Amino acid sequence: MDRVACPWLIKRFIDPEAEFKFVPWPGTELKTEDGIPFDIPGVELGHHDGKCSFEAIIEKYGLDDPALLELAKIVHAADIKKDRHLAPEAAGLEAIARGAMFLVEDDYEALERQFFLYDALYVYCQLKLLEEEYRDVLEGMGKEEGFQFLKSKIRLPWKGE
């Protein structure tokens, strides 16, 4: 899960110019010049205290976007099997991510093809929060008007919105 979710998080919210190098693990000696390791046992941006690497990155970089924090709950539950029940979307994310790995040649193609999935989940998380915040307003709108209202509120920070 974190193998695609973390690069998405880094590219979208931390460093749009980031490059990723995937190495076989275990067995590869990590070198400082290779970059900042993540999602490997024993590194700062890995699993710690019951949290997944995605959450470790959010904490390290002080990200506080409410929709991103909502997405972190889904990624956590999809990545940490014992917590799968904590987010209803987690089982679907895990199923899609797992199946997708069999459709690609390597991790780089997985990133290319799956970033859209995380973009969509991020928007979904915004929608959940917006629908809660504007529940009363939306109740008075028709379907199309409500759709347009919500669409006007959606922000994609990586596109400068």
N, C-alpha and C positions, 0 to 999 in steps of 0.2 A: 504494500500500500504506500508506504513512505517513499519508495523508490521513484514514484512519479509525483506524488503529492508534494514532497519537499522541494524538488526542482520547480514545480509550478509556483509554490509559495515564494521561493527565492526570486524567481524571474518576475513575478507579478507585484511583489510588495517590498523587496529589498534591493535587488540589483538586476535591472533588465538586461544588462550586458554579461551576466554571469555565464560561465561555461562549465560544463559538467564532464567529469571523467569517471567512468564506471570501471571498477577494478574487481577482479575475482576475490571473494572473501570466504573463508579465511585464506591466508597464504600470501597476500600482498603486503609488503612493507610500506607503511604510510610515510611519506616525506612531506615536510613543510612546504616545499616548492610546488607540490602537487595540488595545493589548495586546502580548503577547510573541509575535513571529512564530516559526513553526516550519515546517520542510520547504520552505524557499525558499532558493535559492542565496545564499550569503554571510551567512546569519544563524547565530547561535550554536547554535540547535537545529535545524540542518540536517545535510546529509551532510558529513562531514569524515573525512579519513584512512581512507577505505574503509568507514566506518561509516554506517549510515542514521540518519535523524532520531530514530527510536524509541530507538536506542542512545545518541544524544547526550542525550536527555532522561533516560534512566536514569542516565547518568554525572553529569549536571548536578545532579540531585536526590539522588544517593547511594543509589539504590534497590538493595537487595541480596537481595531475596526470590529464593530459588533457582528456583522455578517461573517467576517473571517473567524471570529471566536465561535460562532455557531457552526461553521464548517469544520472547525477543529474538533468539535464534539462528534461529528459524523466520521471523520477520518480516524479519530481515536477508537471509536467503537468498531469500525471496520478492521482496524489493524490489531487491536487487542481482543482476541477471541472471547475471553471471559467477560468482556464488557459489551459484546455485540448487542445485547438487549437495551443498552442505554440510548440508542438512536435508531428509530425504525428504518431510516434510510441506509444504515450501515450494511445490512445484508445485501442489498442491491449493489452498493458501491463495491463491496468485496467480490461479489459474483462477476460484475462487469470487469473490474481490474484484473481479476484472476484469469478470466477467459481471454481478455485482450492480450495478455502476455504470450498466448499461443498463436496470435495472429501477426506478430511482428518478428522481425529478424533479430533485433537487439534492443537494448535499453534506449538508445537514441531515437529509434523509430517509435518506441512506446511513448516517449515524451512528446514527440511531434504529433502523434495521433490522439493522445489522451488529454492534452491540455484543454481541449474544448470541453471535455467532461467536467473538469474542475472549474472552468469558467462558468459552465451551466449550473453547477452545484453552488457556486458563490452567489450567482444571481438568485437561485432558489432560496438560499438563506436570507438574502435581502428581502425577497418576497414574503417569507414567513414573518419577518420582523415588521415589514411595512403593513401587511394585512392585520397584524395585531395592533399596531399603532393607529391605523386609520380605519379600524373595524366599523365605527359608527358612520364615518363619511362614506365608506364603500357600500354599506347597506342601502343607502339612498341612491345608488347609481345602478344603471343597467350594466349588462355584461361588457359591452364594448367600451362604454365610458369608464368603467372600473379598470379594464385592461389598459386603456390609454393613460389613466391616472397613475397606475402603478408603474407603467413603462417610463413615464416622465420622472419617476423618483429613483429609478435604477441607476447606479453609478458603477463605472468600470475604471478604477483608479489607474490601472496600467495604460489606459487610453487618455488619461488626463481629465477624466470626468469626475 
